[in-house]
Amino acid sequence: MTPSEETELRSLLRSARTIAVVGLSPNPMRPSNSVARYLQRSGYTIVPVNPGHAEILGEKSYRTLREAAREHKIDVVDVFRRSEFAGAVVDEAIPLRPKLIWLQLGVVDAAAQARAAKAGIPFVQDHCIAVEHSHLEG
């Protein structure tokens, strides 16, 4: 990441209040759960998106990102889905106009990145938001 990219990312994360975590697992051993807990401790409101659960980490869980956006203004969409499913999540996120779309470590979709860029939405892929947040705030 270049210094200007770090500055922009730091600004986006500092202005964000609500992070939708798509694919958030209730299992504390899963990376999505530990990252979401870190984000909660860092002051963000977490909005779980996982159709298999009614509540995760003390927050109501939603079946879809669109459903979550009916009740929350989503600033960041953090995606914990395999790369082959990430594009559909990005396509659902774009009309919601988040400040940032983030694909977690190991999740890559260049076509989805291009669609987000065309819509003017900053995009990060193949990085852990908790690691980067800690680095930027450290």
Chimera marker file (.cmm) of the C-alpha trace (Angstrom):
<marker_set name="trace">
<marker id="1" x="0.000" y="0.000" z="0.000" r="1" g="1" b="0" radius="0.5"/>
<marker id="2" x="1.317" y="3.441" z="-0.878" r="1" g="1" b="0" radius="0.5"/>
<marker id="3" x="1.332" y="6.243" z="1.708" r="1" g="1" b="0" radius="0.5"/>
<marker id="4" x="-1.569" y="7.985" z="-0.090" r="1" g="1" b="0" radius="0.5"/>
<marker id="5" x="-3.567" y="4.728" z="-0.109" r="1" g="1" b="0" radius="0.5"/>
<marker id="6" x="-2.858" y="4.297" z="3.611" r="1" g="1" b="0" radius="0.5"/>
<marker id="7" x="-4.001" y="7.869" z="4.295" r="1" g="1" b="0" radius="0.5"/>
<marker id="8" x="-7.239" y="7.356" z="2.342" r="1" g="1" b="0" radius="0.5"/>
<marker id="9" x="-7.903" y="4.007" z="4.018" r="1" g="1" b="0" radius="0.5"/>
<marker id="10" x="-7.221" y="5.449" z="7.481" r="1" g="1" b="0" radius="0.5"/>
<marker id="11" x="-9.679" y="8.279" z="6.764" r="1" g="1" b="0" radius="0.5"/>
<marker id="12" x="-12.352" y="5.875" z="5.486" r="1" g="1" b="0" radius="0.5"/>
<marker id="13" x="-12.033" y="3.594" z="8.508" r="1" g="1" b="0" radius="0.5"/>
<marker id="14" x="-12.060" y="6.512" z="10.951" r="1" g="1" b="0" radius="0.5"/>
<marker id="15" x="-15.240" y="7.950" z="9.431" r="1" g="1" b="0" radius="0.5"/>
<marker id="16" x="-16.994" y="4.565" z="9.323" r="1" g="1" b="0" radius="0.5"/>
<marker id="17" x="-19.331" y="3.586" z="12.147" r="1" g="1" b="0" radius="0.5"/>
<marker id="18" x="-21.136" y="0.468" z="10.898" r="1" g="1" b="0" radius="0.5"/>
<marker id="19" x="-19.536" y="-2.590" z="9.310" r="1" g="1" b="0" radius="0.5"/>
<marker id="20" x="-21.621" y="-5.339" z="7.733" r="1" g="1" b="0" radius="0.5"/>
<marker id="21" x="-19.732" y="-8.617" z="8.073" r="1" g="1" b="0" radius="0.5"/>
<marker id="22" x="-20.971" y="-10.939" z="5.336" r="1" g="1" b="0" radius="0.5"/>
<marker id="23" x="-20.361" y="-14.561" z="6.258" r="1" g="1" b="0" radius="0.5"/>
<marker id="24" x="-19.851" y="-13.869" z="9.968" r="1" g="1" b="0" radius="0.5"/>
<marker id="25" x="-19.671" y="-17.147" z="11.865" r="1" g="1" b="0" radius="0.5"/>
<marker id="26" x="-20.902" y="-17.572" z="15.450" r="1" g="1" b="0" radius="0.5"/>
<marker id="27" x="-17.973" y="-19.962" z="16.021" r="1" g="1" b="0" radius="0.5"/>
<marker id="28" x="-15.326" y="-18.093" z="18.070" r="1" g="1" b="0" radius="0.5"/>
<marker id="29" x="-12.607" y="-20.181" z="16.408" r="1" g="1" b="0" radius="0.5"/>
<marker id="30" x="-13.431" y="-18.819" z="12.932" r="1" g="1" b="0" radius="0.5"/>
<marker id="31" x="-11.480" y="-15.810" z="11.611" r="1" g="1" b="0" radius="0.5"/>
<marker id="32" x="-14.693" y="-13.908" z="10.805" r="1" g="1" b="0" radius="0.5"/>
<marker id="33" x="-15.721" y="-14.099" z="14.458" r="1" g="1" b="0" radius="0.5"/>
<marker id="34" x="-12.382" y="-12.932" z="15.875" r="1" g="1" b="0" radius="0.5"/>
<marker id="35" x="-12.174" y="-10.086" z="13.335" r="1" g="1" b="0" radius="0.5"/>
<marker id="36" x="-15.742" y="-8.964" z="14.129" r="1" g="1" b="0" radius="0.5"/>
<marker id="37" x="-14.988" y="-9.055" z="17.867" r="1" g="1" b="0" radius="0.5"/>
<marker id="38" x="-11.880" y="-6.923" z="17.263" r="1" g="1" b="0" radius="0.5"/>
<marker id="39" x="-13.966" y="-4.441" z="15.257" r="1" g="1" b="0" radius="0.5"/>
<marker id="40" x="-16.581" y="-4.282" z="18.033" r="1" g="1" b="0" radius="0.5"/>
<marker id="41" x="-13.844" y="-3.617" z="20.610" r="1" g="1" b="0" radius="0.5"/>
<marker id="42" x="-12.540" y="-0.877" z="18.299" r="1" g="1" b="0" radius="0.5"/>
<marker id="43" x="-15.903" y="0.911" z="18.510" r="1" g="1" b="0" radius="0.5"/>
<marker id="44" x="-17.649" y="-0.186" z="15.327" r="1" g="1" b="0" radius="0.5"/>
<marker id="45" x="-21.222" y="-1.415" z="15.165" r="1" g="1" b="0" radius="0.5"/>
<marker id="46" x="-21.168" y="-4.870" z="13.606" r="1" g="1" b="0" radius="0.5"/>
<marker id="47" x="-24.047" y="-6.003" z="11.396" r="1" g="1" b="0" radius="0.5"/>
<marker id="48" x="-23.845" y="-9.775" z="10.877" r="1" g="1" b="0" radius="0.5"/>
<marker id="49" x="-25.030" y="-11.116" z="7.516" r="1" g="1" b="0" radius="0.5"/>
<marker id="50" x="-25.516" y="-14.869" z="7.792" r="1" g="1" b="0" radius="0.5"/>
<marker id="51" x="-28.868" y="-16.451" z="6.896" r="1" g="1" b="0" radius="0.5"/>
<marker id="52" x="-28.268" y="-19.412" z="9.208" r="1" g="1" b="0" radius="0.5"/>
<marker id="53" x="-28.369" y="-17.477" z="12.469" r="1" g="1" b="0" radius="0.5"/>
<marker id="54" x="-30.752" y="-15.036" z="14.171" r="1" g="1" b="0" radius="0.5"/>
<marker id="55" x="-28.034" y="-13.380" z="16.266" r="1" g="1" b="0" radius="0.5"/>
<marker id="56" x="-24.230" y="-13.336" z="16.312" r="1" g="1" b="0" radius="0.5"/>
<marker id="57" x="-22.004" y="-11.489" z="18.815" r="1" g="1" b="0" radius="0.5"/>
<marker id="58" x="-25.060" y="-9.958" z="20.438" r="1" g="1" b="0" radius="0.5"/>
<marker id="59" x="-26.287" y="-8.391" z="17.193" r="1" g="1" b="0" radius="0.5"/>
<marker id="60" x="-29.263" y="-9.302" z="15.023" r="1" g="1" b="0" radius="0.5"/>
<marker id="61" x="-28.100" y="-11.305" z="12.006" r="1" g="1" b="0" radius="0.5"/>
<marker id="62" x="-29.608" y="-10.669" z="8.577" r="1" g="1" b="0" radius="0.5"/>
<marker id="63" x="-30.254" y="-13.039" z="5.694" r="1" g="1" b="0" radius="0.5"/>
<marker id="64" x="-28.894" y="-10.612" z="3.081" r="1" g="1" b="0" radius="0.5"/>
<marker id="65" x="-26.918" y="-7.417" z="2.880" r="1" g="1" b="0" radius="0.5"/>
<marker id="66" x="-29.927" y="-5.678" z="1.327" r="1" g="1" b="0" radius="0.5"/>
<marker id="67" x="-32.066" y="-6.713" z="4.317" r="1" g="1" b="0" radius="0.5"/>
<marker id="68" x="-29.434" y="-5.392" z="6.739" r="1" g="1" b="0" radius="0.5"/>
<marker id="69" x="-29.320" y="-2.063" z="4.883" r="1" g="1" b="0" radius="0.5"/>
<marker id="70" x="-33.049" y="-1.552" z="5.490" r="1" g="1" b="0" radius="0.5"/>
<marker id="71" x="-32.287" y="-1.168" z="9.205" r="1" g="1" b="0" radius="0.5"/>
<marker id="72" x="-28.694" y="0.157" z="9.169" r="1" g="1" b="0" radius="0.5"/>
<marker id="73" x="-26.619" y="2.626" z="7.227" r="1" g="1" b="0" radius="0.5"/>
<marker id="74" x="-23.758" y="0.401" z="6.112" r="1" g="1" b="0" radius="0.5"/>
<marker id="75" x="-20.397" y="2.210" z="5.916" r="1" g="1" b="0" radius="0.5"/>
<marker id="76" x="-18.177" y="-0.793" z="5.199" r="1" g="1" b="0" radius="0.5"/>
<marker id="77" x="-19.002" y="-4.194" z="3.728" r="1" g="1" b="0" radius="0.5"/>
<marker id="78" x="-16.493" y="-6.799" z="4.970" r="1" g="1" b="0" radius="0.5"/>
<marker id="79" x="-16.753" y="-10.052" z="3.012" r="1" g="1" b="0" radius="0.5"/>
<marker id="80" x="-15.875" y="-13.451" z="4.523" r="1" g="1" b="0" radius="0.5"/>
<marker id="81" x="-17.034" y="-15.577" z="1.595" r="1" g="1" b="0" radius="0.5"/>
<marker id="82" x="-14.973" y="-17.684" z="-0.806" r="1" g="1" b="0" radius="0.5"/>
<marker id="83" x="-13.721" y="-15.838" z="-3.876" r="1" g="1" b="0" radius="0.5"/>
<marker id="84" x="-16.254" y="-17.514" z="-6.174" r="1" g="1" b="0" radius="0.5"/>
<marker id="85" x="-19.107" y="-16.036" z="-4.083" r="1" g="1" b="0" radius="0.5"/>
<marker id="86" x="-17.574" y="-12.603" z="-3.449" r="1" g="1" b="0" radius="0.5"/>
<marker id="87" x="-18.718" y="-11.060" z="-6.740" r="1" g="1" b="0" radius="0.5"/>
<marker id="88" x="-22.387" y="-11.570" z="-5.911" r="1" g="1" b="0" radius="0.5"/>
<marker id="89" x="-21.883" y="-9.897" z="-2.522" r="1" g="1" b="0" radius="0.5"/>
<marker id="90" x="-20.101" y="-6.968" z="-4.170" r="1" g="1" b="0" radius="0.5"/>
<marker id="91" x="-22.947" y="-6.642" z="-6.676" r="1" g="1" b="0" radius="0.5"/>
<marker id="92" x="-25.432" y="-6.536" z="-3.799" r="1" g="1" b="0" radius="0.5"/>
<marker id="93" x="-23.275" y="-3.962" z="-1.965" r="1" g="1" b="0" radius="0.5"/>
<marker id="94" x="-22.741" y="-1.488" z="-4.822" r="1" g="1" b="0" radius="0.5"/>
<marker id="95" x="-26.300" y="-0.040" z="-4.868" r="1" g="1" b="0" radius="0.5"/>
<marker id="96" x="-26.041" y="0.486" z="-1.090" r="1" g="1" b="0" radius="0.5"/>
<marker id="97" x="-23.155" y="2.944" z="-1.694" r="1" g="1" b="0" radius="0.5"/>
<marker id="98" x="-20.891" y="1.938" z="1.223" r="1" g="1" b="0" radius="0.5"/>
<marker id="99" x="-17.760" y="3.988" z="1.847" r="1" g="1" b="0" radius="0.5"/>
<marker id="100" x="-15.645" y="0.859" z="1.369" r="1" g="1" b="0" radius="0.5"/>
<marker id="101" x="-15.928" y="-2.762" z="0.248" r="1" g="1" b="0" radius="0.5"/>
<marker id="102" x="-13.398" y="-5.110" z="1.828" r="1" g="1" b="0" radius="0.5"/>
<marker id="103" x="-12.653" y="-8.715" z="0.792" r="1" g="1" b="0" radius="0.5"/>
<marker id="104" x="-10.845" y="-10.544" z="3.558" r="1" g="1" b="0" radius="0.5"/>
<marker id="105" x="-7.479" y="-12.278" z="3.366" r="1" g="1" b="0" radius="0.5"/>
<marker id="106" x="-7.532" y="-14.949" z="0.663" r="1" g="1" b="0" radius="0.5"/>
<marker id="107" x="-10.633" y="-13.515" z="-1.056" r="1" g="1" b="0" radius="0.5"/>
<marker id="108" x="-9.918" y="-12.099" z="-4.517" r="1" g="1" b="0" radius="0.5"/>
<marker id="109" x="-12.196" y="-11.058" z="-7.374" r="1" g="1" b="0" radius="0.5"/>
<marker id="110" x="-10.684" y="-8.685" z="-9.944" r="1" g="1" b="0" radius="0.5"/>
<marker id="111" x="-13.953" y="-8.372" z="-11.885" r="1" g="1" b="0" radius="0.5"/>
<marker id="112" x="-15.807" y="-7.359" z="-8.716" r="1" g="1" b="0" radius="0.5"/>
<marker id="113" x="-13.071" y="-4.846" z="-7.950" r="1" g="1" b="0" radius="0.5"/>
<marker id="114" x="-13.547" y="-3.333" z="-11.419" r="1" g="1" b="0" radius="0.5"/>
<marker id="115" x="-17.322" y="-3.053" z="-10.882" r="1" g="1" b="0" radius="0.5"/>
<marker id="116" x="-16.804" y="-1.343" z="-7.514" r="1" g="1" b="0" radius="0.5"/>
<marker id="117" x="-14.238" y="1.028" z="-9.057" r="1" g="1" b="0" radius="0.5"/>
<marker id="118" x="-16.670" y="1.892" z="-11.864" r="1" g="1" b="0" radius="0.5"/>
<marker id="119" x="-19.230" y="2.759" z="-9.172" r="1" g="1" b="0" radius="0.5"/>
<marker id="120" x="-16.647" y="4.907" z="-7.373" r="1" g="1" b="0" radius="0.5"/>
<marker id="121" x="-16.460" y="2.704" z="-4.278" r="1" g="1" b="0" radius="0.5"/>
<marker id="122" x="-13.022" y="2.095" z="-2.717" r="1" g="1" b="0" radius="0.5"/>
<marker id="123" x="-12.157" y="-1.595" z="-2.632" r="1" g="1" b="0" radius="0.5"/>
<marker id="124" x="-9.626" y="-3.697" z="-0.737" r="1" g="1" b="0" radius="0.5"/>
<marker id="125" x="-9.093" y="-7.396" z="-1.331" r="1" g="1" b="0" radius="0.5"/>
<marker id="126" x="-6.900" y="-10.153" z="0.074" r="1" g="1" b="0" radius="0.5"/>
<marker id="127" x="-6.167" y="-8.238" z="3.293" r="1" g="1" b="0" radius="0.5"/>
<marker id="128" x="-7.447" y="-8.609" z="6.842" r="1" g="1" b="0" radius="0.5"/>
<marker id="129" x="-9.354" y="-5.518" z="7.984" r="1" g="1" b="0" radius="0.5"/>
<marker id="130" x="-8.359" y="-6.137" z="11.627" r="1" g="1" b="0" radius="0.5"/>
<marker id="131" x="-4.646" y="-6.343" z="10.787" r="1" g="1" b="0" radius="0.5"/>
<marker id="132" x="-4.800" y="-3.263" z="8.567" r="1" g="1" b="0" radius="0.5"/>
<marker id="133" x="-6.883" y="-1.295" z="11.106" r="1" g="1" b="0" radius="0.5"/>
<marker id="134" x="-4.399" y="-2.136" z="13.855" r="1" g="1" b="0" radius="0.5"/>
<marker id="135" x="-1.496" y="-1.115" z="11.613" r="1" g="1" b="0" radius="0.5"/>
<marker id="136" x="-3.125" y="2.151" z="10.525" r="1" g="1" b="0" radius="0.5"/>
<marker id="137" x="-4.132" y="3.119" z="14.046" r="1" g="1" b="0" radius="0.5"/>
<marker id="138" x="-0.885" y="1.917" z="15.639" r="1" g="1" b="0" radius="0.5"/>
<link id1="1" id2="2" r="1" g="1" b="0" radius="0.2"/>
<link id1="2" id2="3" r="1" g="1" b="0" radius="0.2"/>
<link id1="3" id2="4" r="1" g="1" b="0" radius="0.2"/>
<link id1="4" id2="5" r="1" g="1" b="0" radius="0.2"/>
<link id1="5" id2="6" r="1" g="1" b="0" radius="0.2"/>
<link id1="6" id2="7" r="1" g="1" b="0" radius="0.2"/>
<link id1="7" id2="8" r="1" g="1" b="0" radius="0.2"/>
<link id1="8" id2="9" r="1" g="1" b="0" radius="0.2"/>
<link id1="9" id2="10" r="1" g="1" b="0" radius="0.2"/>
<link id1="10" id2="11" r="1" g="1" b="0" radius="0.2"/>
<link id1="11" id2="12" r="1" g="1" b="0" radius="0.2"/>
<link id1="12" id2="13" r="1" g="1" b="0" radius="0.2"/>
<link id1="13" id2="14" r="1" g="1" b="0" radius="0.2"/>
<link id1="14" id2="15" r="1" g="1" b="0" radius="0.2"/>
<link id1="15" id2="16" r="1" g="1" b="0" radius="0.2"/>
<link id1="16" id2="17" r="1" g="1" b="0" radius="0.2"/>
<link id1="17" id2="18" r="1" g="1" b="0" radius="0.2"/>
<link id1="18" id2="19" r="1" g="1" b="0" radius="0.2"/>
<link id1="19" id2="20" r="1" g="1" b="0" radius="0.2"/>
<link id1="20" id2="21" r="1" g="1" b="0" radius="0.2"/>
<link id1="21" id2="22" r="1" g="1" b="0" radius="0.2"/>
<link id1="22" id2="23" r="1" g="1" b="0" radius="0.2"/>
<link id1="23" id2="24" r="1" g="1" b="0" radius="0.2"/>
<link id1="24" id2="25" r="1" g="1" b="0" radius="0.2"/>
<link id1="25" id2="26" r="1" g="1" b="0" radius="0.2"/>
<link id1="26" id2="27" r="1" g="1" b="0" radius="0.2"/>
<link id1="27" id2="28" r="1" g="1" b="0" radius="0.2"/>
<link id1="28" id2="29" r="1" g="1" b="0" radius="0.2"/>
<link id1="29" id2="30" r="1" g="1" b="0" radius="0.2"/>
<link id1="30" id2="31" r="1" g="1" b="0" radius="0.2"/>
<link id1="31" id2="32" r="1" g="1" b="0" radius="0.2"/>
<link id1="32" id2="33" r="1" g="1" b="0" radius="0.2"/>
<link id1="33" id2="34" r="1" g="1" b="0" radius="0.2"/>
<link id1="34" id2="35" r="1" g="1" b="0" radius="0.2"/>
<link id1="35" id2="36" r="1" g="1" b="0" radius="0.2"/>
<link id1="36" id2="37" r="1" g="1" b="0" radius="0.2"/>
<link id1="37" id2="38" r="1" g="1" b="0" radius="0.2"/>
<link id1="38" id2="39" r="1" g="1" b="0" radius="0.2"/>
<link id1="39" id2="40" r="1" g="1" b="0" radius="0.2"/>
<link id1="40" id2="41" r="1" g="1" b="0" radius="0.2"/>
<link id1="41" id2="42" r="1" g="1" b="0" radius="0.2"/>
<link id1="42" id2="43" r="1" g="1" b="0" radius="0.2"/>
<link id1="43" id2="44" r="1" g="1" b="0" radius="0.2"/>
<link id1="44" id2="45" r="1" g="1" b="0" radius="0.2"/>
<link id1="45" id2="46" r="1" g="1" b="0" radius="0.2"/>
<link id1="46" id2="47" r="1" g="1" b="0" radius="0.2"/>
<link id1="47" id2="48" r="1" g="1" b="0" radius="0.2"/>
<link id1="48" id2="49" r="1" g="1" b="0" radius="0.2"/>
<link id1="49" id2="50" r="1" g="1" b="0" radius="0.2"/>
<link id1="50" id2="51" r="1" g="1" b="0" radius="0.2"/>
<link id1="51" id2="52" r="1" g="1" b="0" radius="0.2"/>
<link id1="52" id2="53" r="1" g="1" b="0" radius="0.2"/>
<link id1="53" id2="54" r="1" g="1" b="0" radius="0.2"/>
<link id1="54" id2="55" r="1" g="1" b="0" radius="0.2"/>
<link id1="55" id2="56" r="1" g="1" b="0" radius="0.2"/>
<link id1="56" id2="57" r="1" g="1" b="0" radius="0.2"/>
<link id1="57" id2="58" r="1" g="1" b="0" radius="0.2"/>
<link id1="58" id2="59" r="1" g="1" b="0" radius="0.2"/>
<link id1="59" id2="60" r="1" g="1" b="0" radius="0.2"/>
<link id1="60" id2="61" r="1" g="1" b="0" radius="0.2"/>
<link id1="61" id2="62" r="1" g="1" b="0" radius="0.2"/>
<link id1="62" id2="63" r="1" g="1" b="0" radius="0.2"/>
<link id1="63" id2="64" r="1" g="1" b="0" radius="0.2"/>
<link id1="64" id2="65" r="1" g="1" b="0" radius="0.2"/>
<link id1="65" id2="66" r="1" g="1" b="0" radius="0.2"/>
<link id1="66" id2="67" r="1" g="1" b="0" radius="0.2"/>
<link id1="67" id2="68" r="1" g="1" b="0" radius="0.2"/>
<link id1="68" id2="69" r="1" g="1" b="0" radius="0.2"/>
<link id1="69" id2="70" r="1" g="1" b="0" radius="0.2"/>
<link id1="70" id2="71" r="1" g="1" b="0" radius="0.2"/>
<link id1="71" id2="72" r="1" g="1" b="0" radius="0.2"/>
<link id1="72" id2="73" r="1" g="1" b="0" radius="0.2"/>
<link id1="73" id2="74" r="1" g="1" b="0" radius="0.2"/>
<link id1="74" id2="75" r="1" g="1" b="0" radius="0.2"/>
<link id1="75" id2="76" r="1" g="1" b="0" radius="0.2"/>
<link id1="76" id2="77" r="1" g="1" b="0" radius="0.2"/>
<link id1="77" id2="78" r="1" g="1" b="0" radius="0.2"/>
<link id1="78" id2="79" r="1" g="1" b="0" radius="0.2"/>
<link id1="79" id2="80" r="1" g="1" b="0" radius="0.2"/>
<link id1="80" id2="81" r="1" g="1" b="0" radius="0.2"/>
<link id1="81" id2="82" r="1" g="1" b="0" radius="0.2"/>
<link id1="82" id2="83" r="1" g="1" b="0" radius="0.2"/>
<link id1="83" id2="84" r="1" g="1" b="0" radius="0.2"/>
<link id1="84" id2="85" r="1" g="1" b="0" radius="0.2"/>
<link id1="85" id2="86" r="1" g="1" b="0" radius="0.2"/>
<link id1="86" id2="87" r="1" g="1" b="0" radius="0.2"/>
<link id1="87" id2="88" r="1" g="1" b="0" radius="0.2"/>
<link id1="88" id2="89" r="1" g="1" b="0" radius="0.2"/>
<link id1="89" id2="90" r="1" g="1" b="0" radius="0.2"/>
<link id1="90" id2="91" r="1" g="1" b="0" radius="0.2"/>
<link id1="91" id2="92" r="1" g="1" b="0" radius="0.2"/>
<link id1="92" id2="93" r="1" g="1" b="0" radius="0.2"/>
<link id1="93" id2="94" r="1" g="1" b="0" radius="0.2"/>
<link id1="94" id2="95" r="1" g="1" b="0" radius="0.2"/>
<link id1="95" id2="96" r="1" g="1" b="0" radius="0.2"/>
<link id1="96" id2="97" r="1" g="1" b="0" radius="0.2"/>
<link id1="97" id2="98" r="1" g="1" b="0" radius="0.2"/>
<link id1="98" id2="99" r="1" g="1" b="0" radius="0.2"/>
<link id1="99" id2="100" r="1" g="1" b="0" radius="0.2"/>
<link id1="100" id2="101" r="1" g="1" b="0" radius="0.2"/>
<link id1="101" id2="102" r="1" g="1" b="0" radius="0.2"/>
<link id1="102" id2="103" r="1" g="1" b="0" radius="0.2"/>
<link id1="103" id2="104" r="1" g="1" b="0" radius="0.2"/>
<link id1="104" id2="105" r="1" g="1" b="0" radius="0.2"/>
<link id1="105" id2="106" r="1" g="1" b="0" radius="0.2"/>
<link id1="106" id2="107" r="1" g="1" b="0" radius="0.2"/>
<link id1="107" id2="108" r="1" g="1" b="0" radius="0.2"/>
<link id1="108" id2="109" r="1" g="1" b="0" radius="0.2"/>
<link id1="109" id2="110" r="1" g="1" b="0" radius="0.2"/>
<link id1="110" id2="111" r="1" g="1" b="0" radius="0.2"/>
<link id1="111" id2="112" r="1" g="1" b="0" radius="0.2"/>
<link id1="112" id2="113" r="1" g="1" b="0" radius="0.2"/>
<link id1="113" id2="114" r="1" g="1" b="0" radius="0.2"/>
<link id1="114" id2="115" r="1" g="1" b="0" radius="0.2"/>
<link id1="115" id2="116" r="1" g="1" b="0" radius="0.2"/>
<link id1="116" id2="117" r="1" g="1" b="0" radius="0.2"/>
<link id1="117" id2="118" r="1" g="1" b="0" radius="0.2"/>
<link id1="118" id2="119" r="1" g="1" b="0" radius="0.2"/>
<link id1="119" id2="120" r="1" g="1" b="0" radius="0.2"/>
<link id1="120" id2="121" r="1" g="1" b="0" radius="0.2"/>
<link id1="121" id2="122" r="1" g="1" b="0" radius="0.2"/>
<link id1="122" id2="123" r="1" g="1" b="0" radius="0.2"/>
<link id1="123" id2="124" r="1" g="1" b="0" radius="0.2"/>
<link id1="124" id2="125" r="1" g="1" b="0" radius="0.2"/>
<link id1="125" id2="126" r="1" g="1" b="0" radius="0.2"/>
<link id1="126" id2="127" r="1" g="1" b="0" radius="0.2"/>
<link id1="127" id2="128" r="1" g="1" b="0" radius="0.2"/>
<link id1="128" id2="129" r="1" g="1" b="0" radius="0.2"/>
<link id1="129" id2="130" r="1" g="1" b="0" radius="0.2"/>
<link id1="130" id2="131" r="1" g="1" b="0" radius="0.2"/>
<link id1="131" id2="132" r="1" g="1" b="0" radius="0.2"/>
<link id1="132" id2="133" r="1" g="1" b="0" radius="0.2"/>
<link id1="133" id2="134" r="1" g="1" b="0" radius="0.2"/>
<link id1="134" id2="135" r="1" g="1" b="0" radius="0.2"/>
<link id1="135" id2="136" r="1" g="1" b="0" radius="0.2"/>
<link id1="136" id2="137" r="1" g="1" b="0" radius="0.2"/>
<link id1="137" id2="138" r="1" g="1" b="0" radius="0.2"/>
</marker_set>
